[in-house]
């Protein structure tokens, strides 16, 4: 595509040499999801600055082109047909992490891997983030889904969040102005999380190391970390374990094409090597139907679906 042939404000922006972003047309999303599954996005754009992000989103809005912001694709299933819009990834300016000694807070860009913040806190003997050790996603994704365990989650550590929303601009909110719940938050789909402040406190490094090692050991023992997956597929229903329900319905090890309900943890669906998005989606629906039939419980997916027709 050349500037001379650009046919819309969006396409004109994407070929503008001053646009602070890397643009990849027809980019296979299998390169950007932990599942290693997904057809091409019309455009995959890694924006390096807030200026580039706002210009891109506004151009998409003006031209009615669908857009979505993704992190490391740890909780994402992209259709085999791909996504007919713009996939936005947060680059350079959204990947900074600094610690403020006065406030005892980390100021972290949404594009930073959560695991690197956990390691930096450990290096400084700061406690509060040990529960997130080994979490594969970005800080932005962790905030949106309030990542954590049943007992601890990231929302408890959030002092503030800055977002950008088309038509509204930049908004900074205190952590207690956001509703945090199990695996959910009150961010709207159109809110783009840019950065946050996370509160931590000094602690004995041996205490921090012990909690991190125990959490990692538990993950390694109970989760199929060596196989491509999206992590937990379903939210735990109130008072129940999704994995126990799936296992109780006799579905451990069940396959659809190259997708399999993990033999290690029944709330994981893994890509055994050649799974398609349709294989995974079909298996998710099979599990939902069987658990509903067996227990009368409707399992709700945690995984985000992109590019599937409704």
KOLKOLMAR-286348 format. One record per residue (C-alpha): residue in one letter; residue number from 1; z, y, x. Coordinates in steps of 0.02 Angstrom, whole numbers. Example, Ala and Ser with C-alpha at 12.3 -4.5 7.8 and 13.67 -1.06 7.14 Angstrom:
+------+-----+--------+--------+--------+
! type ! seq !     zz !     yy !     xx !
+------+-----+--------+--------+--------+
!    A !   1 !    390 !   -225 !    615 !
!    S !   2 !    357 !    -53 !    684 !
+------+-----+--------+--------+--------+
! end
This chain:
+------+-----+--------+--------+--------+
! type ! seq !     zz !     yy !     xx !
+------+-----+--------+--------+--------+
!    X !   1 !      0 !      0 !      0 !
!    X !   2 !    -48 !    170 !     70 !
!    X !   3 !      5 !    344 !     16 !
!    X !   4 !   -172 !    379 !    -42 !
!    X !   5 !   -162 !    233 !   -164 !
!    X !   6 !     18 !    260 !   -221 !
!    X !   7 !      8 !    261 !   -410 !
!    X !   8 !    185 !    312 !   -461 !
!    X !   9 !    332 !    417 !   -401 !
!    X !  10 !    415 !    254 !   -346 !
!    X !  11 !    268 !    194 !   -243 !
!    X !  12 !    245 !    369 !   -169 !
!    X !  13 !    427 !    367 !   -114 !
!    X !  14 !    415 !    194 !    -37 !
!    X !  15 !    271 !    246 !     77 !
!    X !  16 !    349 !    414 !    124 !
!    X !  17 !    385 !    412 !    310 !
!    X !  18 !    540 !    521 !    282 !
!    X !  19 !    617 !    395 !    162 !
!    X !  20 !    773 !    330 !    251 !
!    X !  21 !    751 !    146 !    208 !
!    X !  22 !    665 !    -16 !    255 !
!    X !  23 !    542 !    -75 !    122 !
!    X !  24 !    485 !   -256 !    101 !
!    X !  25 !    354 !   -287 !    -35 !
!    X !  26 !    351 !   -459 !   -118 !
!    X !  27 !    505 !   -512 !    -21 !
!    X !  28 !    565 !   -692 !    -55 !
!    X !  29 !    742 !   -681 !   -122 !
!    X !  30 !    778 !   -853 !    -49 !
!    X !  31 !    805 !   -755 !    113 !
!    X !  32 !    943 !   -652 !     33 !
!    X !  33 !   1047 !   -775 !    -69 !
!    X !  34 !   1178 !   -900 !    -11 !
!    X !  35 !   1090 !  -1028 !   -122 !
!    X !  36 !    931 !  -1004 !    -17 !
!    X !  37 !    839 !  -1001 !   -183 !
!    X !  38 !    735 !   -868 !   -269 !
!    X !  39 !    558 !   -803 !   -291 !
!    X !  40 !    494 !   -634 !   -231 !
!    X !  41 !    562 !   -464 !   -278 !
!    X !  42 !    425 !   -337 !   -313 !
!    X !  43 !    510 !   -231 !   -180 !
!    X !  44 !    665 !   -267 !    -75 !
!    X !  45 !    730 !   -102 !     -7 !
!    X !  46 !    873 !    -80 !    116 !
!    X !  47 !    931 !    100 !     99 !
!    X !  48 !   1017 !    179 !    248 !
!    X !  49 !   1096 !    332 !    166 !
!    X !  50 !   1160 !    401 !      2 !
!    X !  51 !   1010 !    518 !     -3 !
!    X !  52 !    889 !    372 !      7 !
!    X !  53 !    988 !    275 !   -125 !
!    X !  54 !    989 !    418 !   -250 !
!    X !  55 !    803 !    454 !   -225 !
!    X !  56 !    759 !    271 !   -248 !
!    X !  57 !    864 !    243 !   -405 !
!    X !  58 !    801 !    405 !   -483 !
!    X !  59 !    620 !    355 !   -448 !
!    X !  60 !    651 !    185 !   -528 !
!    X !  61 !    729 !    268 !   -680 !
!    X !  62 !    583 !    390 !   -699 !
!    X !  63 !    454 !    251 !   -690 !
!    X !  64 !    552 !    124 !   -797 !
!    X !  65 !    555 !     -2 !   -654 !
!    X !  66 !    707 !   -117 !   -662 !
!    X !  67 !    823 !   -109 !   -513 !
!    X !  68 !    977 !   -201 !   -453 !
!    X !  69 !   1095 !   -183 !   -305 !
!    X !  70 !   1141 !   -343 !   -213 !
!    X !  71 !   1258 !   -383 !    -70 !
!    X !  72 !   1244 !   -544 !     30 !
!    X !  73 !   1188 !   -645 !   -122 !
!    X !  74 !   1345 !   -752 !   -122 !
!    X !  75 !   1361 !   -749 !   -312 !
!    X !  76 !   1178 !   -736 !   -360 !
!    X !  77 !   1045 !   -852 !   -432 !
!    X !  78 !    869 !   -779 !   -430 !
!    X !  79 !    732 !   -855 !   -538 !
!    X !  80 !    591 !   -953 !   -457 !
!    X !  81 !    471 !   -823 !   -527 !
!    X !  82 !    566 !   -687 !   -435 !
!    X !  83 !    615 !   -514 !   -498 !
!    X !  84 !    483 !   -390 !   -558 !
!    X !  85 !    581 !   -237 !   -500 !
!    X !  86 !    670 !   -164 !   -349 !
!    X !  87 !    811 !   -256 !   -262 !
!    X !  88 !    919 !   -131 !   -167 !
!    X !  89 !   1028 !   -177 !    -19 !
!    X !  90 !   1151 !    -54 !     59 !
!    X !  91 !   1117 !    -24 !    243 !
!    X !  92 !   1178 !     85 !    387 !
!    X !  93 !   1289 !    219 !    308 !
!    X !  94 !   1367 !     93 !    189 !
!    X !  95 !   1421 !    -25 !    329 !
!    X !  96 !   1561 !     75 !    409 !
!    X !  97 !   1744 !     27 !    415 !
!    X !  98 !   1878 !    143 !    481 !
!    X !  99 !   2068 !    140 !    473 !
!    X ! 100 !   2171 !    295 !    431 !
!    X ! 101 !   2338 !    284 !    521 !
!    X ! 102 !   2417 !    419 !    411 !
!    X ! 103 !   2380 !    337 !    244 !
!    X ! 104 !   2382 !    156 !    309 !
!    X ! 105 !   2217 !    127 !    222 !
!    X ! 106 !   2047 !     59 !    269 !
!    X ! 107 !   1899 !    163 !    212 !
!    X ! 108 !   1760 !     35 !    193 !
!    X ! 109 !   1577 !     46 !    144 !
!    X ! 110 !   1519 !    -68 !      4 !
!    X ! 111 !   1394 !   -154 !    120 !
!    X ! 112 !   1528 !   -216 !    241 !
!    X ! 113 !   1564 !   -404 !    237 !
!    X ! 114 !   1738 !   -426 !    165 !
!    X ! 115 !   1776 !   -556 !    298 !
!    X ! 116 !   1754 !   -426 !    436 !
!    X ! 117 !   1883 !   -311 !    353 !
!    X ! 118 !   2004 !   -458 !    346 !
!    X ! 119 !   1979 !   -490 !    532 !
!    X ! 120 !   2000 !   -305 !    576 !
!    X ! 121 !   2163 !   -300 !    477 !
!    X ! 122 !   2224 !   -454 !    571 !
!    X ! 123 !   2176 !   -375 !    737 !
!    X ! 124 !   2285 !   -225 !    693 !
!    X ! 125 !   2430 !   -334 !    625 !
!    X ! 126 !   2404 !   -266 !    449 !
!    X ! 127 !   2442 !   -375 !    298 !
!    X ! 128 !   2376 !   -381 !    120 !
!    X ! 129 !   2202 !   -454 !    138 !
!    X ! 130 !   2239 !   -630 !    200 !
!    X ! 131 !   2190 !   -707 !     33 !
!    X ! 132 !   2011 !   -651 !     62 !
!    X ! 133 !   1986 !   -741 !    228 !
!    X ! 134 !   1823 !   -838 !    224 !
!    X ! 135 !   1757 !   -744 !     72 !
!    X ! 136 !   1568 !   -736 !    103 !
!    X ! 137 !   1518 !   -579 !      5 !
!    X ! 138 !   1521 !   -391 !     35 !
!    X ! 139 !   1660 !   -271 !    -10 !
!    X ! 140 !   1554 !   -200 !   -152 !
!    X ! 141 !   1526 !   -371 !   -229 !
!    X ! 142 !   1710 !   -415 !   -206 !
!    X ! 143 !   1762 !   -259 !   -301 !
!    X ! 144 !   1641 !   -287 !   -443 !
!    X ! 145 !   1705 !   -464 !   -475 !
!    X ! 146 !   1884 !   -429 !   -418 !
!    X ! 147 !   1874 !   -569 !   -290 !
!    X ! 148 !   2029 !   -668 !   -249 !
!    X ! 149 !   2136 !   -811 !   -309 !
!    X ! 150 !   2239 !   -836 !   -466 !
!    X ! 151 !   2386 !   -754 !   -377 !
!    X ! 152 !   2307 !   -616 !   -270 !
!    X ! 153 !   2149 !   -513 !   -290 !
!    X ! 154 !   2067 !   -365 !   -207 !
!    X ! 155 !   2097 !   -246 !   -354 !
!    X ! 156 !   2283 !   -245 !   -309 !
!    X ! 157 !   2237 !   -168 !   -141 !
!    X ! 158 !   2116 !    -34 !   -201 !
!    X ! 159 !   2177 !    146 !   -181 !
!    X ! 160 !   2010 !    225 !   -229 !
!    X ! 161 !   1827 !    184 !   -262 !
!    X ! 162 !   1675 !    297 !   -248 !
!    X ! 163 !   1524 !    255 !   -355 !
!    X ! 164 !   1353 !    327 !   -393 !
!    X ! 165 !   1281 !    316 !   -568 !
!    X ! 166 !   1109 !    379 !   -622 !
!    X ! 167 !   1129 !    535 !   -729 !
!    X ! 168 !   1311 !    555 !   -678 !
!    X ! 169 !   1307 !    565 !   -489 !
!    X ! 170 !   1451 !    527 !   -373 !
!    X ! 171 !   1622 !    487 !   -445 !
!    X ! 172 !   1783 !    447 !   -352 !
!    X ! 173 !   1918 !    357 !   -450 !
!    X ! 174 !   2092 !    299 !   -406 !
!    X ! 175 !   2117 !    112 !   -404 !
!    X ! 176 !   2233 !    119 !   -555 !
!    X ! 177 !   2096 !    205 !   -657 !
!    X ! 178 !   1994 !     44 !   -647 !
!    X ! 179 !   2035 !   -107 !   -755 !
!    X ! 180 !   2055 !   -262 !   -646 !
!    X ! 181 !   2061 !   -434 !   -724 !
!    X ! 182 !   2031 !   -613 !   -671 !
!    X ! 183 !   1857 !   -615 !   -592 !
!    X ! 184 !   1809 !   -452 !   -680 !
!    X ! 185 !   1825 !   -264 !   -666 !
!    X ! 186 !   1780 !   -117 !   -779 !
!    X ! 187 !   1631 !    -60 !   -674 !
!    X ! 188 !   1475 !    -42 !   -781 !
!    X ! 189 !   1312 !   -127 !   -729 !
!    X ! 190 !   1236 !     43 !   -685 !
!    X ! 191 !   1383 !     94 !   -573 !
!    X ! 192 !   1337 !     73 !   -390 !
!    X ! 193 !   1492 !     47 !   -284 !
!    X ! 194 !   1476 !    145 !   -121 !
!    X ! 195 !   1644 !    137 !    -35 !
!    X ! 196 !   1829 !    108 !    -62 !
!    X ! 197 !   2000 !    133 !     13 !
!    X ! 198 !   2106 !    -24 !     35 !
!    X ! 199 !   2295 !    -14 !     60 !
!    X ! 200 !   2377 !   -126 !    190 !
!    X ! 201 !   2546 !   -130 !    277 !
!    X ! 202 !   2609 !   -179 !    451 !
!    X ! 203 !   2673 !   -357 !    465 !
!    X ! 204 !   2713 !   -491 !    593 !
!    X ! 205 !   2546 !   -554 !    662 !
!    X ! 206 !   2611 !   -733 !    658 !
!    X ! 207 !   2647 !   -715 !    472 !
!    X ! 208 !   2470 !   -647 !    443 !
!    X ! 209 !   2391 !   -784 !    548 !
!    X ! 210 !   2490 !   -918 !    455 !
!    X ! 211 !   2431 !   -857 !    285 !
!    X ! 212 !   2250 !   -844 !    344 !
!    X ! 213 !   2250 !  -1017 !    422 !
!    X ! 214 !   2328 !  -1095 !    268 !
!    X ! 215 !   2199 !  -1011 !    156 !
!    X ! 216 !   2054 !  -1066 !    267 !
!    X ! 217 !   2119 !  -1244 !    278 !
!    X ! 218 !   2132 !  -1253 !     89 !
!    X ! 219 !   1953 !  -1191 !     71 !
!    X ! 220 !   1885 !  -1316 !    197 !
!    X ! 221 !   1977 !  -1460 !    115 !
!    X ! 222 !   1928 !  -1420 !    -65 !
!    X ! 223 !   1760 !  -1330 !    -58 !
!    X ! 224 !   1586 !  -1387 !     -2 !
!    X ! 225 !   1567 !  -1248 !    127 !
!    X ! 226 !   1427 !  -1335 !    224 !
!    X ! 227 !   1308 !  -1340 !     74 !
!    X ! 228 !   1214 !  -1189 !      2 !
!    X ! 229 !   1299 !  -1133 !   -158 !
!    X ! 230 !   1353 !   -978 !   -254 !
!    X ! 231 !   1538 !  -1020 !   -239 !
!    X ! 232 !   1629 !  -1054 !   -402 !
!    X ! 233 !   1502 !  -1068 !   -543 !
!    X ! 234 !   1620 !  -1044 !   -691 !
!    X ! 235 !   1772 !   -936 !   -726 !
!    X ! 236 !   1931 !  -1033 !   -756 !
!    X ! 237 !   1969 !  -1027 !   -943 !
!    X ! 238 !   2143 !   -966 !   -992 !
!    X ! 239 !   2268 !  -1099 !   -943 !
!    X ! 240 !   2134 !  -1217 !   -877 !
!    X ! 241 !   2037 !  -1258 !   -719 !
!    X ! 242 !   1848 !  -1255 !   -737 !
!    X ! 243 !   1832 !  -1384 !   -598 !
!    X ! 244 !   1954 !  -1502 !   -683 !
!    X ! 245 !   1861 !  -1485 !   -849 !
!    X ! 246 !   1693 !  -1523 !   -767 !
!    X ! 247 !   1766 !  -1671 !   -673 !
!    X ! 248 !   1854 !  -1733 !   -830 !
!    X ! 249 !   1689 !  -1730 !   -922 !
!    X ! 250 !   1622 !  -1853 !   -793 !
!    X ! 251 !   1500 !  -1733 !   -711 !
!    X ! 252 !   1549 !  -1741 !   -527 !
!    X ! 253 !   1395 !  -1787 !   -425 !
!    X ! 254 !   1274 !  -1763 !   -571 !
!    X ! 255 !   1104 !  -1697 !   -517 !
!    X ! 256 !    957 !  -1600 !   -588 !
!    X ! 257 !    817 !  -1604 !   -462 !
!    X ! 258 !    889 !  -1539 !   -299 !
!    X ! 259 !   1044 !  -1464 !   -380 !
!    X ! 260 !   1205 !  -1564 !   -385 !
!    X ! 261 !   1380 !  -1542 !   -454 !
!    X ! 262 !   1479 !  -1555 !   -292 !
!    X ! 263 !   1570 !  -1717 !   -258 !
!    X ! 264 !   1707 !  -1616 !   -172 !
!    X ! 265 !   1738 !  -1480 !   -303 !
!    X ! 266 !   1663 !  -1493 !   -478 !
!    X ! 267 !   1656 !  -1304 !   -502 !
!    X ! 268 !   1525 !  -1293 !   -365 !
!    X ! 269 !   1341 !  -1331 !   -391 !
!    X ! 270 !   1256 !  -1356 !   -223 !
!    X ! 271 !   1078 !  -1350 !   -162 !
!    X ! 272 !   1050 !  -1521 !    -82 !
!    X ! 273 !    896 !  -1456 !      8 !
!    X ! 274 !    753 !  -1429 !   -113 !
!    X ! 275 !    835 !  -1361 !   -271 !
!    X ! 276 !    743 !  -1235 !   -377 !
!    X ! 277 !    827 !  -1099 !   -479 !
!    X ! 278 !    774 !  -1193 !   -634 !
!    X ! 279 !    864 !  -1350 !   -570 !
!    X ! 280 !   1025 !  -1250 !   -549 !
!    X ! 281 !   1008 !  -1161 !   -716 !
!    X ! 282 !    973 !  -1325 !   -807 !
!    X ! 283 !   1125 !  -1405 !   -724 !
!    X ! 284 !   1236 !  -1257 !   -772 !
!    X ! 285 !   1179 !  -1275 !   -953 !
!    X ! 286 !   1206 !  -1464 !   -950 !
!    X ! 287 !   1384 !  -1438 !   -885 !
!    X ! 288 !   1420 !  -1306 !  -1018 !
!    X ! 289 !   1356 !  -1420 !  -1156 !
!    X ! 290 !   1453 !  -1572 !  -1096 !
!    X ! 291 !   1617 !  -1478 !  -1072 !
!    X ! 292 !   1597 !  -1398 !  -1243 !
!    X ! 293 !   1564 !  -1568 !  -1321 !
!    X ! 294 !   1711 !  -1649 !  -1230 !
!    X ! 295 !   1844 !  -1513 !  -1241 !
!    X ! 296 !   1778 !  -1381 !  -1363 !
!    X ! 297 !   1786 !  -1253 !  -1222 !
!    X ! 298 !   1640 !  -1137 !  -1183 !
!    X ! 299 !   1631 !  -1112 !   -994 !
!    X ! 300 !   1578 !   -937 !   -940 !
!    X ! 301 !   1473 !   -923 !   -781 !
!    X ! 302 !   1533 !   -815 !   -636 !
!    X ! 303 !   1362 !   -821 !   -554 !
!    X ! 304 !   1244 !   -675 !   -586 !
!    X ! 305 !   1070 !   -721 !   -648 !
!    X ! 306 !    922 !   -615 !   -592 !
!    X ! 307 !    742 !   -627 !   -653 !
!    X ! 308 !    771 !   -753 !   -793 !
!    X ! 309 !    700 !   -713 !   -964 !
!    X ! 310 !    835 !   -701 !  -1096 !
+------+-----+--------+--------+--------+
! end
